[in-house]
Amino acid sequence: MISPAWVSQSFPPEGASTAEGIRNQLGKPELDHLTILVRESAQNSWDARTENGAQVHYRINLQTVSAAHAPAWREHLLRKAPAKQYLPLRETLQKPTIRVLSISDRGTKGLGGPTRADTVTDQGRDFVAFLRNIGEPRDQAFGGGTYGFGKGILYLVSNPGTILVHTRCQYEGRYQTRLMAASLWKSFDAGEEGSERRYTGRHWWGDITGDVVEPLVGDAADSMAAKLGLPPFERTDTGTTVVVIDPNLEGMEAADAADYIAETISWQLWPKMLPGSDGSAPMRFTVAYDGIEVSVPDPMKHRPLRMFARAYAEMAGPGGEDLHWRRTKLLGRFGLDHTMAPRFEPSRAAEMAGFGEGRVHHVCLMRPAELVVCYWPGPDTPSEVVAYAGTFRADESMDETYAAAEPPTHDSWNPQSLEHPDSSHVKTTFTRLRERIQAAVVLHGKGDVEVADVSLGAASDKLAPLVGGAWGIGSATDYARPGDTKAPPRRRQPAVAADEDFRSDVPASPDFVTEPEEMGGGGGEISIRTDEMPAKRKPKVRRPRVEYVGDAYLHEYWGNAVIVQEFRLPIPSVQRISATIAVALATDSGVETEPPAGAEMPGLVGWEDPTGQLHSTPTFVIEGGDGSVWKAIAKPAADTMTEIHLSVKVVGP
C-alpha cells in the first residue's frame, strides 16, 4: 500500500527556479487575485476541452472540509510535510476547520501525458506542464494561454501556497486517475550544520517510492480521493479538480466571495455563456459555497453586459466590420451596440472590470479563443445618457501578435512590448476602433443615424438625477429632482426576458411621425407604469399590467433616430395600451417639465407587433397572455429627456 508523503526540491548543481521567482512572475497586476484566478483557471479549462465539442462545465466551490474527512487531511497531507518555518501548511491543517476552494472542469481532457518532465513524448505534456514545469509553451492553436505563468495564481490565492490536483485522463489507451499536491513558498537552507543543503521552496506530495515523487494513480488515487472527500469521476469522465487549500478571500465571507466570483465570471467570461447555433453555450458555470448554489448572472439579462452581447452578435453577423492595417492585413472583426442608458451602480466585480464610473463607453477585446482580454475605454460621450459597447475579436492570423502583447495575466495589449511591425499592428487596432466609434456613435451630435433636429446627446449632466429612475417601472413622481434631499421610493420590477433581435423588415414610410396631438405623445427615455383598474371589477380577476422586456434602447427607423421599449401584456384578456408623456429640459436655472413655446414635442411613433408591423395609432388593442413581445416606438425631442408612461386597461365590460 502506497503511503504518500512530501518531498522538497533541492537545488541541482546547475541551478533551478526558486519558488519566489515563480510566484512573482505575475508581477503586480491591477486585477485582484480572485479575478485572476477565475480568468486563468477558466482559460485552462477552455484550452483543455475535448475534441468532440462537448460543453465544458466549470465549477467553483467554497467549502469547509467535513468533520468526517478532516482527520484524513491531517493524517495524509501532513506526512513528512516541511517544518512550519519552511511551509505554513502544518499550521493550516491543524486549525479546527479546514477551508478549501475547489475549481473543477468536466468535458475536458484532464491532465494527461507522462508524469515525469524528462520523458520524451508526442502525446502531449499537460500533467508536467501544469505541476512540474514553468514557462511551458502552449501546444494548442488559438488557446487562451501562452507560457503557463498564470497557473501561479493558484498558489498565490492559497494562504499556505498549496494546491491538491485530482485529474482523470486517457493515457496510453486507457483511463487513468491521478492525485498529487504541490506547494510554492520560499527558498531555504536546511540540514545539520556543515551539511546544509539549499532548497528551491517547491514541494510535492505523492508517491515517493521511486527516484522522483510521482502522483498517486489508478486505484490508489481513487481510494485517497475518497478518504479526502473529493467527488469521484465517473468511469468514462475526464477532467480536473484543483483544490486550493485555505484560500485568501480578501476579507470577504464565503457567501460574499461566492457572489463576487459568480459576477466576476459574467464580467470576465460572458462570451462563453452565449448560446451557439445549437442553443447551448460553449461553457456552463456553477458557483457554490457550503452546499448553497449561487446564481451566475446571465449576460443576456444583465445590464450593461447585454450591450456587449448585442455587440458580439453584430460582430459575428453580417453587420460586423473587418478592421485592417494599411488595407492589406486583416487585424480582426468589430461589432458595436449604442443606445441611451443611464449610469449604473457598479459592483465590485464591475469596478474590477474597469467600470468604476458606472458608464459604458468600452470595447471588449478578445483573441480567437473568445476570452475577455480587457474592456478598453474608448472615446467618451458628451452625455451621460449615451452609451456604447463594442467587441473586437482578433483574426486567427494575428493571434500570435496579440498574445505576445499580453502580460502574464493576459489582461491588456501593450504594443510597446513588441517589435515593428507587430507593434504597429496593435497600435493601429486602437486607431481603427476610435475611428469606427466616432463614425457610428453620436459623439458630437452626428453619426450614422440622421437625427435632423433631434440631438440625442443633448441631455446635460444636470438631468443625471432623472436618469436613475428612467429605466424601470415607475411614474413621473418616482424620480429624484435637483435639490431633493431624499429620493422618493421607486416601484420596480425586474426585466423578465432578454431583448429580442430588432426586426428591420417593416414597411418603409417617409412620414412615420405624426403630429403629437394625433399620436398622444411619447419619446425619449422610457419607463412603464401599470394604472389601477376601475374600482368596479369582477372578483378574482387579475389586474392588467405591463411588463418591461429589457431596457429601452436607441435605434433607427427609416433614417430617423427613435427609442424603442419592448414590453409584454401578461394577463390573458383583451386590453388597450396607451401612452402619456412628461418632458424635462436642462436650463441654466435647473430642470423644467414643460417645453418653451415653439419647442419641438416628442411623439409616439406607434406600436410594433411581434410580426414587425407598425401600428401608428395613439392607443392599440392587444390580446394579452400569450407571451408576445411588442415594442413602443418613440421619437425624442431635442434637448430633452422624455418619460413615457404606458397604461393598460381591459376592453369591454
Salt bridges, closest charged atoms under 4 A:
GLU40 OE1 - HIS410 NE2 3.85
GLU75 OE1 - HIS76 NE2 3.92
ASP118 OD1 - ARG116 NE 3.26
GLU136 OE2 - ARG125 NE 3.47
ASP189 OD1 - ARG198 NE 3.64
ASP211 OD1 - ARG116 NH1 2.97
GLU214 OE1 - ARG132 NH2 3.63
ASP246 OD2 - LYS95 NZ 3.60
GLU250 OE1 - ARG348 NH2 3.24
GLU263 OE2 - HIS302 NE2 3.72
ASP290 OD1 - ARG99 NH1 3.04
GLU321 OE2 - ARG436 NE 2.65
ASP322 OD1 - ARG333 NH1 2.96
ASP337 OD1 - ARG310 NE 3.31
GLU370 OE2 - ARG393 NH1 2.58
ASP380 OD1 - ARG359 NH1 2.96
ASP380 OD1 - HIS361 NE2 3.92
GLU384 OE2 - ARG343 NH2 2.82
ASP399 OD2 - ARG138 NH2 3.03
ASP399 OD1 - ARG367 NE 2.94
GLU400 OE2 - ARG138 NH2 2.87
GLU406 OE1 - ARG367 NH1 3.00
GLU406 OE1 - HIS410 ND1 2.95
ASP422 OD1 - HIS425 ND1 3.68
GLU435 OE2 - ARG432 NH1 3.42
GLU435 OE1 - ARG436 NH1 3.25
ASP499 OD2 - ARG306 NE 3.97
ASP499 OD2 - ARG310 NH1 2.26
ASP505 OD2 - ARG503 NH2 2.53
ASP531 OD1 - ARG529 NE 2.97
GLU532 OE1 - ARG543 NH1 2.74
GLU547 OE2 - ARG545 NH1 2.97
ASP551 OD2 - ARG303 NE 3.16
ASP551 OD2 - ARG306 NH2 2.86
ASP588 OD1 - LYS462 NZ 3.96
GLU600 OE2 - LYS635 NZ 2.25
GLU608 OE2 - LYS631 NZ 3.67
ASP609 OD2 - HIS615 NE2 2.85
GLU643 OE1 - HIS645 NE2 3.55
